[in-house]
Amino acid sequence: MLVLVAALLLLGVVLGAVAHLPLPAALAAAAVIGLWLAVFGVRERLARRTR
């Protein structure tokens, strides 16, 4: 339960920080994070197939 509270607190801090960024900067950061997550997911899937 404590982990959930900490995660929600961190989410609130991050969303608060993003609210003060200009929209193009926030969208660029979101695109970079999304690309990073997609690459990570593909690498994990390929690693599981080779085992």
C-alpha positions as a printed Julia matrix, in Angstrom:
51×3 Matrix{Float64}:
  0.0     0.0     0.0
  2.86    2.34    0.78
  4.31    1.71   -2.68
  0.99    2.7    -4.26
  0.86    5.93   -2.27
  4.46    6.73   -3.25
  3.72    6.02   -6.92
  0.66    8.26   -6.89
  2.61   11.02   -5.17
  5.36   10.78   -7.76
  2.78   10.82  -10.57
  1.26   13.98   -9.12
  4.63   15.7    -8.94
  5.5    14.75  -12.52
  2.12   15.86  -13.88
  2.41   19.12  -11.98
  5.8    19.77  -13.53
  4.53   18.95  -17.03
  1.62   21.35  -16.58
  4.1    24.25  -16.45
  5.92   23.27  -19.65
  4.9    24.63  -23.03
  2.8    22.17  -25.02
  5.42   21.45  -27.72
  8.06   20.66  -25.08
  5.66   18.36  -23.21
  4.72   16.56  -26.43
  8.38   16.17  -27.4
  9.21   14.72  -23.99
  6.22   12.36  -24.23
  7.36   11.2   -27.68
 10.9    10.52  -26.43
  9.6     8.55  -23.45
  7.17    6.6   -25.65
  9.93    5.74  -28.1
 12.18    4.62  -25.26
  9.42    2.37  -23.87
  8.73    0.9   -27.32
 12.4     0.09  -27.87
 12.6    -1.44  -24.39
  9.52   -3.58  -25.08
 10.86   -4.85  -28.4
 14.22   -5.7   -26.83
 12.54   -7.58  -24.0
 10.33   -9.54  -26.39
 13.3   -10.49  -28.54
 15.29  -11.52  -25.47
 12.47  -13.79  -24.29
 12.2   -15.47  -27.7
 15.89  -16.39  -27.82
 15.84  -18.11  -24.41
